């Protein structure tokens, strides 16, 4: 009986290994195809369409793929300066940035736990104030962000993060930096229903992605971490001030 259980466990492990390997080969094949075929949509875009449909809101989809040569050099530099200054140097993952992000998240969670404990001990006659969850800091590179948007969901756990790292490595090996940046700039979210540099440029500045000024490019780069939060405040003091900081860094950015 013990031998039978051991054999069943071994078969399960073997089948699991085959399934994981098959999944990685499927991902690799799709990534290899993207070297010559532009992706029509991403997992994140499809989830956004579903979210809006469930909410009963009209989907005003804005996206138009343009070649990398038709995207402003200033926008490429601004996005790299804002999102991943070491883009041309790393192999898909910035381990130091990830470690620092995990440490910041751990401190934020510990702080939230302490606040929750204090709230729980408050006098029951007074309604406790709601405690906001700590903001999660990702520390992801442009390659990791693209891997997540193309293939993965929005949940956060170690298995999904591990898959993101494998995909980032495969993308670096099969696509190269120039193609990764081209796909990223054409698919990243720049507002609700607004995807890609061309749609964003026309939405916010009534101009094509190839004719943006350095200041406009920097303002678009500011939106990327939280486009839904800033899309209606692109001229706010925060966005303008942050754009000035990015613009000052753009001259030192190397393009792939």
C-alpha positions as CSV (number, residue, x, y, z in Angstrom):
1,X,0.0,0.0,0.0
2,X,2.8,2.4,0.9
3,X,4.6,1.6,-2.4
4,X,1.3,2.3,-4.3
5,X,1.0,5.7,-2.6
6,X,4.6,6.4,-3.4
7,X,4.1,5.5,-7.0
8,X,1.0,7.7,-7.3
9,X,2.9,10.6,-5.8
10,X,5.8,10.1,-8.3
11,X,3.3,10.0,-11.2
12,X,1.7,13.2,-10.0
13,X,5.0,14.9,-9.7
14,X,6.0,13.7,-13.2
15,X,2.7,14.9,-14.7
16,X,3.0,18.2,-12.9
17,X,6.5,18.6,-14.3
18,X,5.3,17.8,-17.9
19,X,2.5,20.3,-17.5
20,X,4.8,23.1,-16.3
21,X,7.3,22.4,-19.1
22,X,4.5,22.3,-21.7
23,X,3.3,25.7,-20.4
24,X,6.7,27.2,-20.7
25,X,7.2,25.9,-24.2
26,X,3.8,27.4,-25.1
27,X,4.8,30.8,-23.7
28,X,8.2,30.6,-25.5
29,X,6.5,29.8,-28.8
30,X,4.1,32.8,-28.4
31,X,7.0,35.1,-27.5
32,X,9.1,33.9,-30.5
33,X,6.1,34.6,-32.8
34,X,6.0,38.2,-31.5
35,X,9.4,38.8,-33.0
36,X,7.7,39.1,-36.3
37,X,3.9,39.4,-35.5
38,X,2.5,42.3,-33.5
39,X,0.3,41.1,-30.6
40,X,-3.4,42.0,-31.2
41,X,-4.2,42.3,-27.5
42,X,-2.8,41.6,-24.0
43,X,-4.2,39.7,-21.0
44,X,-4.4,43.0,-19.2
45,X,-6.4,44.6,-22.0
46,X,-8.8,41.7,-22.2
47,X,-9.3,41.9,-18.4
48,X,-10.1,45.6,-18.7
49,X,-12.7,45.0,-21.4
50,X,-14.3,42.4,-19.2
51,X,-14.2,44.6,-16.1
52,X,-15.9,47.5,-18.0
53,X,-18.5,45.1,-19.5
54,X,-19.4,43.6,-16.2
55,X,-19.8,47.2,-14.8
56,X,-22.1,48.0,-17.6
57,X,-19.9,50.8,-18.9
58,X,-19.3,51.5,-22.6
59,X,-15.9,50.4,-23.8
60,X,-14.2,53.2,-25.7
61,X,-11.1,51.4,-26.9
62,X,-8.3,53.5,-28.3
63,X,-5.2,51.8,-29.7
64,X,-3.3,52.1,-32.9
65,X,0.0,50.2,-33.5
66,X,2.8,52.2,-34.9
67,X,6.4,51.2,-35.8
68,X,9.1,52.1,-33.4
69,X,10.5,54.6,-35.9
70,X,7.2,56.5,-35.7
71,X,7.5,57.0,-31.9
72,X,9.3,60.0,-30.6
73,X,12.8,59.4,-29.4
74,X,12.0,61.7,-26.5
75,X,9.1,59.5,-25.5
76,X,11.3,56.4,-25.5
77,X,13.9,58.2,-23.3
78,X,11.2,59.5,-21.0
79,X,9.6,56.1,-20.4
80,X,12.9,54.5,-19.8
81,X,14.0,57.3,-17.4
82,X,10.7,57.0,-15.5
83,X,10.1,53.3,-15.5
84,X,13.5,51.4,-15.8
85,X,16.7,53.5,-16.1
86,X,18.8,50.3,-16.4
87,X,16.7,48.9,-19.2
88,X,19.6,48.5,-21.7
89,X,21.9,47.0,-19.1
90,X,19.9,44.3,-17.2
91,X,18.9,40.9,-18.5
92,X,15.2,41.4,-17.8
93,X,15.2,41.6,-14.0
94,X,16.7,44.2,-11.6
95,X,17.3,42.0,-8.5
96,X,18.4,44.9,-6.3
97,X,15.3,46.9,-7.1
98,X,13.1,43.9,-6.4
99,X,14.8,43.3,-3.0
100,X,14.3,46.9,-2.0
101,X,10.6,46.8,-3.2
102,X,10.0,43.7,-1.1
103,X,11.6,45.3,1.9
104,X,9.4,48.5,1.5
105,X,6.3,46.3,1.1
106,X,7.1,44.3,4.2
107,X,7.6,47.5,6.3
108,X,4.3,48.9,4.9
109,X,2.4,45.8,5.8
110,X,3.9,45.7,9.3
111,X,2.9,49.3,9.8
112,X,-0.7,48.6,8.6
113,X,-0.8,45.6,11.0
114,X,0.1,47.8,13.9
115,X,-2.6,50.3,13.0
116,X,-5.1,47.5,12.6
117,X,-4.2,46.3,16.1
118,X,-4.7,49.7,17.6
119,X,-8.0,50.1,15.8
120,X,-9.2,46.7,17.1
121,X,-8.5,47.8,20.7
122,X,-10.4,51.1,20.4
123,X,-13.5,51.7,22.6
124,X,-16.4,49.9,21.0
125,X,-18.6,52.9,21.4
126,X,-16.6,54.8,18.8
127,X,-16.6,53.6,15.3
128,X,-13.0,52.9,14.1
129,X,-11.7,54.6,11.0
130,X,-11.1,52.3,8.1
131,X,-7.5,51.4,7.5
132,X,-6.2,51.6,3.9
133,X,-4.1,48.7,2.6
134,X,-0.5,49.6,2.0
135,X,0.5,50.6,-1.5
136,X,2.3,47.7,-3.1
137,X,5.6,48.7,-4.7
138,X,6.6,46.3,-7.5
139,X,10.2,47.1,-8.5
140,X,9.6,45.6,-11.9
141,X,11.5,46.3,-15.1
142,X,9.9,47.3,-18.4
143,X,10.4,43.7,-19.5
144,X,8.7,42.3,-16.4
145,X,5.8,44.8,-16.8
146,X,5.3,43.7,-20.4
147,X,5.5,40.0,-19.5
148,X,2.8,40.5,-16.9
149,X,0.6,42.6,-19.2
150,X,0.9,40.2,-22.1
151,X,0.3,36.9,-20.3
152,X,-0.6,37.1,-16.6
153,X,-3.4,38.3,-14.4
154,X,-3.3,41.0,-11.8
155,X,-3.1,38.8,-8.7
156,X,0.1,39.0,-6.6
157,X,1.7,35.8,-5.3
158,X,5.0,34.0,-5.4
159,X,3.9,31.6,-8.2
160,X,2.8,34.4,-10.5
161,X,6.0,36.4,-9.7
162,X,8.1,33.4,-10.5
163,X,6.4,32.9,-13.8
164,X,6.9,36.6,-14.6
165,X,10.6,36.3,-14.1
166,X,10.8,33.2,-16.4
167,X,8.8,35.1,-19.1
168,X,11.1,38.2,-18.7
169,X,14.1,36.0,-19.3
170,X,12.5,34.3,-22.4
171,X,11.5,37.7,-23.8
172,X,15.0,39.1,-23.4
173,X,16.4,36.0,-25.1
174,X,13.9,35.8,-28.0
175,X,13.0,39.4,-28.7
176,X,15.8,41.7,-27.7
177,X,15.5,45.2,-26.2
178,X,14.3,47.1,-29.2
179,X,11.4,44.8,-29.9
180,X,10.5,44.6,-26.2
181,X,10.4,48.4,-26.0
182,X,8.3,48.6,-29.2
183,X,5.7,46.2,-28.0
184,X,5.6,47.8,-24.6
185,X,5.1,51.3,-26.0
186,X,2.3,50.1,-28.2
187,X,0.4,48.1,-25.6
188,X,0.9,49.8,-22.2
189,X,-2.1,51.5,-20.6
190,X,-2.2,55.3,-20.6
191,X,-5.7,55.8,-19.3
192,X,-9.0,53.9,-19.2
193,X,-9.4,52.3,-22.6
194,X,-6.3,54.1,-23.9
195,X,-3.4,51.8,-24.9
196,X,-0.2,52.6,-26.7
197,X,1.8,55.7,-27.4
198,X,-0.1,56.7,-30.5
199,X,-3.5,56.7,-28.8
200,X,-2.1,58.4,-25.7
201,X,-0.4,61.1,-27.7
202,X,-3.6,61.9,-29.6
203,X,-5.8,61.7,-26.5
204,X,-3.8,64.1,-24.4
205,X,-2.0,66.3,-26.9
206,X,-3.9,65.9,-30.2
207,X,-0.6,64.9,-31.9
208,X,1.0,61.7,-33.2
209,X,3.5,59.8,-31.1
210,X,6.3,60.9,-33.4
211,X,5.8,64.6,-33.0
212,X,5.8,64.9,-29.2
213,X,8.0,67.5,-27.5
214,X,10.3,66.5,-24.7
215,X,8.0,68.1,-22.2
216,X,4.9,66.3,-23.5
217,X,6.9,63.0,-23.6
218,X,7.9,63.4,-20.0
219,X,4.3,64.1,-19.0
220,X,3.1,60.9,-20.6
221,X,5.8,59.0,-18.8
222,X,4.5,60.3,-15.5
223,X,1.1,58.7,-16.1
224,X,2.4,55.1,-16.5
225,X,2.5,53.9,-12.9
226,X,-1.1,55.0,-12.3
227,X,-2.7,56.2,-15.5
228,X,-6.3,56.1,-14.2
229,X,-5.3,58.2,-11.3
230,X,-3.7,61.0,-13.4
231,X,-5.4,60.8,-16.8
232,X,-7.7,63.7,-15.9
233,X,-4.9,65.7,-14.1
234,X,-2.2,65.7,-16.7
235,X,-1.6,69.4,-16.1
236,X,-1.6,69.1,-12.3
237,X,1.4,70.5,-10.4
238,X,2.5,67.0,-9.4
239,X,2.5,65.7,-13.0
240,X,4.3,68.9,-14.3
241,X,6.8,68.8,-11.5
242,X,7.5,65.1,-11.9
243,X,7.8,65.6,-15.7
244,X,10.5,68.2,-15.1
245,X,12.5,65.7,-13.1
246,X,12.1,63.1,-15.9
247,X,13.0,65.5,-18.6
248,X,16.3,66.4,-16.7
249,X,17.2,62.7,-16.8
250,X,16.4,62.0,-20.4
251,X,19.7,63.2,-21.8
252,X,21.6,60.5,-20.0
253,X,19.3,57.6,-21.2
254,X,20.8,55.2,-23.7
255,X,18.3,53.7,-26.2
256,X,18.6,50.1,-27.4
